[in-house]
């Protein structure tokens, strides 16, 4: 039993590290002139192909009912396209580590929205989680009103809000009963079409031409999307959703470390305190779920 748990924990931690590589691959592509929407269009297109390959290998039936398909399209528009676009756009204005930390305030927003819309019981633990997350956001922002940093922080925070909406949409609908690979295939497919059109009409579509670009695109689609999602799903099955949420806090930490090493991003002590508070808020939410379970 312990061995099974350790394997699951390893899967989740590894997936968090791979997710944390996203800003590195994205910024590498930005340096060649690519736009966030074009990068994401390629990411989701390749992700859809990989998901389809997995489905075919496992001989899973792709057919789903119309209402689920429409629901997936709407969730893809809000949860995938808007969330990832705002997050990836924020990398252009603030350090990737801080952007990821702000995005990871989504558990607190999930609690707030659930309380307002579904009358979720607002316990002391959940209230403390929301408070820690909000204080962390204030510390990271340093109440800065410089236009670029303010824009980047706003985009990262909004990505957390739309991701919270995405999580609630998935968990409060019969989609949760569908095979994960099927949801991912349709979600990635719809997202790649929407973002391709966005990039095309925005004049930001590009064709990769160098080895560096192909490497970054492959890493983003295969390593930080397909492999990371599959590892997290498998790990969560072995150790439970609450413990998986706890271990996923390695994702912003990975982004911070890589940002410092590869992009020379500077972190002030007040930023680190803010990041720690947001991570503590995630732990509180996960612990609350575990107690409920």
N, C-alpha and C positions, 0 to 999 in steps of 0.2 A: 504493500500500500504506500509506504514511504517512498519507495523507488519510483512508483507511478507518479506520485506528487512531485518529486524532484524533476522528473522528465518534463512534466507539464509546466513547472515553474521555469525551467530552462527554455522551453519553447516560447513562453510569453516574454521573458526577458530578452531573448534573441530577437523576437518580432519587434519589441519596443526599440531596440538598437537600430534595426533595419528601417523602421518608420522614421527614426530620428535622422537618417541619412537624407531624407527628402530635400531639406534646404540646400544641402551640398550639391546634389544633382541639379536642382532648379537653378541655383545661382551660377553654376558652371554653364548652363544653357543660356541664361540671361546675358552672360559676358560675350556671347556670340551674336547677340541681337534678337534672340527669341523673346516673345511676349509670354506672360503667364498663361493666357488662354490657349496659345498654340502648344506650349509645353504640356498642358493638361490634356489637350485633345489627343496628342500622341500617347500620353500616359494611359488614358482610359481605353483608347483603341487597342493598344498592345495588351492591356489588362483583359479586355474582352476576349481577344484571341486566345490568351493563355487560359482563361476560365472555360472557354469553349472546348479547348483541348482536354482539360481536366474532366469536363462533363462527358465528353465522348469516351475517354479512357475508362471512366467509371460506369458508362452506359446508363446515364441518368436521363430521364425523360424531360425534355425542355418545355413541354407544353404547360401553360398556366391559363387560368381563366381571365377574361377581359378586364374585370374589375381590378384584379391584382396587377395586371399589366399597366392599367391607367394609374393606379396608385404608385407603382414603381417609377413611372415616368415623372409624376409630380414630385416624388421624393428625390429622384435623381436631379431634377431642376433645382430644388432648394437645398437638399442635403449634400449633394455632390458638387454640382456646378457652382452655385453661389458660395458654398463653404470653402471649397478648395481654391476658387478664383480669388476670394478675398484674402485667404491665408497666403497664397503664393504671391499676390500683389503686395502684401505687407512686407515680404522679404526685401522688396525694393527700397523700403523707406526706413526700416529699423532692423537691428541685428536679428538673425534667424533664431537665435536662442531665446531672445525676449519675445519674439513673435509667437514661437511655439509655446512658451510659458503662458502668455496671455490666452492663446487658443485653448490651453488646458484648463481654463476656468470653466469649461463647458459643463462639468458635473454640477457646479453651483447654479448655473443657469437652468440646467435640467430640473433641479429641485424647485427653483423659483417658478418656472413655467408649470410644473406639475402641481404645485400648491395652488396656483391661480386658476388653472383650467380643470384640474381633476380633484381638487380639494384634498390633495395629499397631506397627511398629518405632518405639521411643521414642528418636529421635535427639537429639543435643545441642541442635539448633536448636529442636525441639519442646519440650524440657525448659525451655529458656530462655524460650520463649513462655509456657508455663504459669506459670513463676516470676514473670515480669513482670506477668502478669495478676493473680495472687494478691496480689502486693505492691501493685499499683494499687488493688485492692479494699480492702485494709487501709488505704491512705492516704486513699481517698475516705470510708471509714467513720469514720476517726479513732478507731477502737475505741470509738465512741459507743454507750452502752447506754440512751440516752433512748428511751422506748417507741415513739413515733411514727416517729422516724428509723430506728430499728432495724427496725421493721416494714416500712417502705418499702424499705430496702436489702435486706432478706431477700426481699421480693417480686420486686425487680428481678433479684437473683442467681438465684432459682428460675426466673424467666422465661428466663434465659440457659441454665439446665440443660435445661428442657423444650424450648427451641428447638434445642439441640444434639441432643436425642433425635429431634426432628422431621427435622433435616437428615440424620441417620444413617439414619432410616427411609426417607426418600425415595431416598437414594443407594444403599441396599442392597436395593432391590426393583425389580421390572420396571416400576414406576411411572415411573422415570426415562426410559423409552422412550415414554411418552405425551406428547401435545401439551400444552404448558404451560397453554394457555387452558382445556383440558378439566379438568385437575387443579384449576386455580383455581376453575372454575365449581362443581364438586362440593364442593370444600373450603369455599368461601365459603357455598354453600347449606346444607351440614350445620352449619357454624358459626353461621349466622344463626338456624337453628331451635333449636339447643341453647342459645344465648345468649338468645334471646327467651324461652324457657321459664324459664331461670335468672332473668332480669330480672322476669318476670311473677310468679313465686312468691316472689321476694325483695321484691316490692312496689316495684320501682324503675323500672318501665317508664314511658315518657313519650311524649307526642305533641308534636312541634315546633310552635311557634305563632308564633315571631317570625322576622323576616328574618335576624337574627344566628344563630339556631339552624339554619335551613335552609342558610345560607352555610357554617357550620362542618361540618354533616353532609355537604354536597356536597363541600366541600374534603377532608374525611377519606376519603370513599368514592372520589371521582373523582381528585383530585390526589394524595393520599398513599397510595392503594391501587392503583387500576387503572392510572393513567398511570405511577406510579413503578415498578410491577412490570413493565409492558410495556417501559419504557425500559431498565430493568436487564437484562431478558432479551435485548433487542436488542443492547445494549452488550456484554454478556458474549459473545454470539456473534461480535462483531467483534474483541474484544481478548483473549478467553480468560478463564476463571474466576479465575485467580490475580490478574491485573491488575485485574479487576473487584472482587475482594475488597479489594485495596489501596485503590482509589479510593472504596470504600463507607465508608471511615473518616470521610468528610465528614458522615455522618449524625449521630453524636453531637455533632460540632462545631456543626452547624446548630442542634440542639436547645439547646445551651448558649448560643449567641449569642441566639437568640429568647427563651430563658428570662430572660436578663439584660435584654433590651430591653423585652419586653412584660409580664413578671411580676415584675420587680425582684428576681430571684433572685440571691443573693450567692454568689460563688465565692472560696474561700480559696486561697492559693498551693498548699497541700498537696493540695487537690482537683484543681487543674490538673496537678500532677505525677502524680497517680494516673491522670487521664484520658490523659495522654501515654504512661504506661507501658502502659495497656491498648491504646491505638492501636498502640504499638510491638509488642505481642504479636500483634496481628492481622497486622501487616506481616511478622513472622517466620513465621507460619503460611502466609501467602500465598506468601512467598519459598520456603518449603520445598516447597510444591506445584509452584511453577514449576521448581525444580531437578529434582523428580521427573518432571515432564513432559518 
